[in-house]
Amino acid sequence: MVFSKITSKGQITIPNVIRNRLKLKAGDKVEFRIGKDGSEVYFVPSKNLTKDVFGILADKRKGNSLSVEAMNEAIKKRMKVEKK
């Protein structure tokens, strides 16, 4: 088991053994998830976030921009697909 201490600012250092195993490097994002019963915390590398969403809001008609409402709807649809 590997431990990390929380600083007074709420920051933690991910131990080297964990960073190496997950292939994390400076600038990578990490998502925190709490188990259903609240007893576990999972650290999920969130790599390729930009790649995952790139182009989902693209309007198929060239030269036309999307409204904020259309963007929000596209995001909602994508989030539903990702959750399944």
C-alpha positions in Angstrom: 0.0 0.0 0.0 1.3 3.5 -0.9 0.3 6.6 1.1 0.5 10.3 0.4 0.1 13.2 2.7 -2.4 16.1 2.1 -0.8 19.6 2.5 -2.5 22.5 4.3 -3.5 23.7 0.8 -5.2 20.5 0.0 -2.5 19.3 -2.4 -1.1 15.8 -2.6 2.0 14.3 -4.3 1.3 11.2 -6.3 4.0 8.8 -5.2 6.6 7.9 -7.9 5.7 4.2 -7.9 2.1 5.2 -8.8 3.1 7.8 -11.4 5.4 5.2 -13.1 2.8 2.5 -13.1 0.1 4.8 -14.6 2.7 6.5 -16.9 1.7 9.9 -15.6 3.9 12.9 -16.3 3.8 16.6 -15.6 0.8 18.2 -17.1 -1.4 15.1 -17.1 -4.8 15.4 -15.5 -6.1 12.9 -12.9 -9.8 12.3 -12.2 -10.8 11.4 -8.7 -13.7 9.0 -8.2 -15.3 7.8 -4.9 -16.6 4.3 -4.6 -20.4 3.9 -4.3 -20.2 3.2 -0.6 -17.7 6.0 -0.1 -15.0 3.8 1.3 -12.6 3.9 -1.7 -11.1 6.6 -3.8 -9.9 5.9 -7.3 -7.4 7.9 -9.3 -8.2 7.7 -13.0 -5.7 9.1 -15.5 -7.6 11.4 -17.8 -5.3 11.3 -20.8 -6.3 12.5 -24.3 -9.1 14.6 -23.0 -8.7 17.1 -25.9 -8.4 14.2 -28.4 -11.6 12.6 -27.0 -13.8 15.6 -27.5 -12.0 17.3 -30.5 -14.5 17.8 -33.3 -17.7 16.8 -31.6 -19.0 20.3 -31.9 -18.1 20.8 -35.5 -20.8 22.1 -37.7 -21.0 20.0 -40.9 -21.9 23.2 -42.9 -18.6 25.0 -43.5 -18.4 28.6 -42.5 -21.3 28.5 -40.0 -20.8 28.8 -36.3 -22.8 26.9 -33.7 -24.9 28.6 -31.1 -24.2 28.1 -27.4 -27.4 26.1 -27.2 -26.3 23.8 -30.0 -22.9 23.3 -28.3 -24.6 22.5 -25.0 -26.8 19.9 -26.7 -23.9 18.3 -28.4 -22.0 18.1 -25.1 -25.0 16.5 -23.4 -25.4 13.9 -26.1 -21.7 13.0 -26.0 -21.7 12.7 -22.2 -24.6 10.3 -22.3 -22.8 8.1 -24.8 -19.6 8.2 -22.7 -21.4 7.1 -19.5 -22.8 3.9 -21.1 
